[in-house]
Amino acid sequence: MKRDKLERQAISDELAKLEGWSLGDSGKSITKSYKFKNFVEAFGFMTETALAAEKLDHHPEWFNVYSKVDVTLSTHSADGLTELDFKLAGLMEKAAARRID
């Protein structure tokens, strides 16, 4: 998976494929807030995502309070967004879909 910074059009194209994700104010990150039914579901999502992130060697910035998980993805070494950010976002969507009604 490439760590080359994506151009604006590629970012728009990839973002259009993801429901609920938005471009950060700086244009260098994507963000989403997930709301689960309880802490166990939120933590399960984070655990599954952590294992996927480790395999990709690409780790999210996230914040958890009880059933809510706020996520920010960016590739710091590229100073922007790369294919890895969108790959991890897609994996997060799959992990969340198993836990959100």
VOTOR-960569 format. One record per residue: residue in three letters; x, y, z of N, C-alpha, C, O in turn. Coordinates in steps of 0.001 Angstrom, whole numbers, plus 500000, padded with zeros to 6 digits. Each point is the difference from the previous one (the first is absolute). Last residue first. Example, Ala and Ser with C-alpha at 12.3 -4.5 7.8 and 13.67 -1.06 7.14 Angstrom:
// residues 2
SER512850497750507080500820501190500060499230501090500730500509501108500169;ALA499781493172499761499110501190500000500900501200500000501036499981500665;
//
This chain:
// residues 101
ASP473503498743515005498703499506499478499568500748498782498941499712499442;ILE506184499334502235498986501049500015498725499447499368500032499406498922;ARG504025498046501320499681500382501370498901501056500108499480500244501088;ARG502624497877494856499683498813500792499497500338501397499504499131500716;ALA502047504248496308498741499444499482499578498764500783498806499726500124;ALA505442502401500664498867500698500614498680499386499577499080499908500812;ALA504892498470497226499988499659501426498798500656500706499372499384500861;LYS501362501701494615499604498599500126499915499584501463499065499302500393;GLU502561504996498668498586499921499632499486498570500145498895499789500499;MET505697500991500067499230500485501149498504499910499720499221499631500879;LEU503717499388495627500023498919500992499219500393501254499333499164500610;GLY501222504118496096499137498931499508499934498826500961498933499424500212;ALA504073504065500724498621500473500166499012498933499533498979499777500651;LEU505586499441498593499652499828501405498577500470500274499290499371500785;LYS502334501310494889499953498554500263499579499759501448499124499176500261;PHE501711505217498462498713499547499476499836498490500160498883499519500188;ASP505185502459501121498929500602500792498641499481499553499141499696500827;LEU504743499064496712499885499307501286498858500549500854499309499236500674;GLU502021502800495171499147498826499829499779499277501326498927499443500234;THR502326505527500555500520499000499076498982498880499854498959499996500657;LEU501653505576501336499258498750499847500625499109498940500461500469498959;GLY502463503194503909498694500037499363499367498632499939500301499131500817;ASP504369501815500238499395501297500309498660500167499282499695501048499430;ALA503362495078500871499690500606498703499417501398500168499753500697499015;SER501359496670504786501231500008499207499794500611498612500959500458499378;HIS495319498930503610500886501082500428501273500077499160500491501091499712;THR494487497243499308501332499397499915501012501100500277500296500819499130;SER494349498416502543500922500790499198501320499245499956500301499214500898;LEU494332500691501551501019499271499249500797500962499138499438500876499342;THR496987498876505235500671500852499018501082499163499341500811499369500677;VAL494440499837502686501172499539499257500512501095499068499220500691499345;ASP497416498074505303500324501008498990501323499607499361500974499715500698;VAL494990497682502291501392499966499556500155501027498882499362499886498953;LYS496915498504505345500355500843498854501496499883499703500831500009500909;SER496655498075502899499561499346498758500360500782498734499592499620498903;TYR502981501436505487498922499029500112499665499381498641500744499139499529;VAL502701504081499645499285500190501263498762499124499920499142500192499139;ASN505804500623497880498844499195500409499469500459501341500749500153500964;PHE502658501147494435499601500409501339498719499255500341499058499987499208;TRP505481499929496933498607499845500409499791500355501448500938500071500794;GLU502476499330494530499896500886501164498535499882500402499106500239499189;PRO503574495750498090499073501132500080500282500899501190500619499593500983;HIS502897497240495925499226500057501233499133501251500086500427501091499623;HIS502646495183497235499390501319499834498962500168501100499006499274500029;ASP503348496652498408501016500908500549499557501444499778500776500857499576;LEU496752494973499473500291501006498983501186500879500370500527500727499158;LYS497945496018503901500379499277498782500365500963498878500900499720499209;GLU497413502100504770501339499463500228500490499247498763501166500116499623;ALA494417501464500426500951501107499867501436499509500167500902500446499291;ALA495564496514501480500114500313498568501039501091499773500795499919499065;LEU498183499043505374500676498861499382500198500227498500501057499679499458;ALA496474503522502962501409500033500404500784498862499360501136500195499569;THR494159499984499876500693500995499188501490500045500334500835500137499106;GLU496394497131503514500079499461498637500773500948499087500819499565499190;THR498365501970505151500903498851500025500177499412498607501122499739499565;MET495750503745501074501364500500500108501016498852499983501072500126499407;PHE494355498769500617500340500682498754501453500467500030500739499811499034;GLY497560498460504923500171498929499016500390500559498642500874499457499324;PHE497960503564504045501320499438500252500299498843499046501139499831499566;ALA494587502122500278501000500997499598501410499433500150500842500169499118;GLU495602497215502464499990500048498537501041500995499473500682499727499012;VAL498748500020505646500542498733499514500051499989498470500988499552499418;PHE496947504116502858501460500026500046500615498733499423501018500067499311;ASN494131501187498861500600499984501339501533499984499882500558499970498903;LYS496502500533497284498963499893501027500565499973501417499278500283500956;PHE503192502516495061499613498608500202498979499913501128499743500994500679;LYS502529502752495648499221499869501232499497498563500070499256499544499131;TYR504830503654498153499165498806500077499284499990501341500577500373501022;SER501982503429495524499600499633501353499074498799499914499020500009499254;LYS505102502232497377498663499443500182499789499729501484500935499661500725;THR502820502751495225499489499765501340498615499363499967499246500150499038;ILE505798501107498034498580499693499919499537499616501401500764499442500788;SER503580503798497090499486498876500771498533499763499666499327500860499433;LYS503351502797498873501038498989500126499550498775500774500806499112500276;GLY496940505249498887500042499245498751501016498873500024500235499353498979;SER498295503843504573501273500255499321500077499344498627500886500312499205;ASP495277499066503665500135501420499655501278500303499214500000500862499122;GLY498040494164500490500360500894501096500220501417499508500195500229498806;LEU496490496133498885501354500514499884500253500963501156499174500869500279;SER497296494978500106500151501346499454501473500400499992500818499478500757;TRP495343495983499607501345500535500180500064501398499390499340500289499001;GLY496744496801500738500183500648501298501385500548500282500212500629501037;GLU499277495619495249498862500681500606500377500593501362500542499313500865;LEU502427499536494499499864499752501437498854500803500587499961501223499867;LYS501652499039495527499705498577500211499705499667501462499542498898500301;ALA501887505448498162498636499761499512499569498547500210498805499707500031;LEU505669501691500867499087500443501049498545499738499609499173499698500860;GLU504256499523495957500026499000501074499000500345501101499318499116500519;ASP501215503992495964499479498737499465499924498933501086498995499297500110;SER503042504833500937498554500163499810499358498707499517498926499622500468;ILE505749500470499810499420500053501351498482500113499896499280499288500701;ALA503132501000495340500022498622500491499388499928501400499288499049500322;GLN501294505213497797498940499264499301499924498555500477498906499463500175;ARG504610503329501576498662500424500444498871499196499343499058499594500680;GLU505685497995499708499567501291499479498553500253500416499274499078500372;LEU504235497748502480499004500042498937499691501434499580500056500928500807;LYS504571496708501358498906500947500258499062500053498795500443500141498860;ASP502460495493502391500126501246499248498771500856500265498873499505500034;ARG502350495908501481499965501089500960500239501341499306500466500957500619;LYS497605493720497856500835501184499831499799501021501108498906500158500542;MET500750494296499384499144501186500000500891501235500000500954500100500772;
//
